[in-house]
C-alpha cells in the first residue's frame, strides 16, 4: 500500500474532516481515504446532457394551469 502526504491543508478543512470522521466512527486517516475513494470512483458529469435532462423535467404540459383545486385533487389522487 502506498503512503501519501498532503501539505498545506487549511485548518477549516481539517476541522470538517475530523467532524465527518466522528460522524462515521472512523479515524481521520480512514475518513480521508474514504473521501478520496469516493472522488476517484465518481462518474464525471457532462454538464450539457445534465442540463438537457433537467430542462426536460421542467417542461409543463400545454394548457395546464395549477390551481388550488387541481393541487388538492393531485394530493388525494390514488388515496383511499
C-alpha positions, -999 to +999 in steps of 0.1 A: +000+000+000+012+035-008+017+064+015+005+099+006+015+131+022-008+161+018+006+195+027-009+230+033-044+218+043-064+247+058-075+243+094-111+247+083-108+216+060-091+196+088-118+206+112-146+195+088-128+162+081-125+155+118-162+161+122-170+137+094-147+111+109-165+113+142-199+110+124-187+079+105-169+064+135-136+064+117-102+078+123-092+110+104-069+089+082-097+065+072-121+094+066-096+110+042-092+076+024-129+072+022-133+107+007-105+101-018-120+068-029-154+084-033-140+111-055-118+088-075-147+065-083-172+092-091-185+093-126-179+126-144-210+146-153-215+160-188-230+195-180-248+198-213-266+164-210-274+171-174-289+205-182-309+190-211-323+164-187-332+190-161-349+212-187-369+182-200-382+176-164-392+212-160-414+213-192-450+219-184-478+203-204-497+227-227-528+243-213-521+232-178-529+256-150-521+247-114-549+259-091-557+251-055-585+228-066-561+209-090-535+207-063-559+193-038-571+167-064-535+157-072-527+153-034-556+129-029-553+110-062-549+073-056-556+075-018-584+056-002 
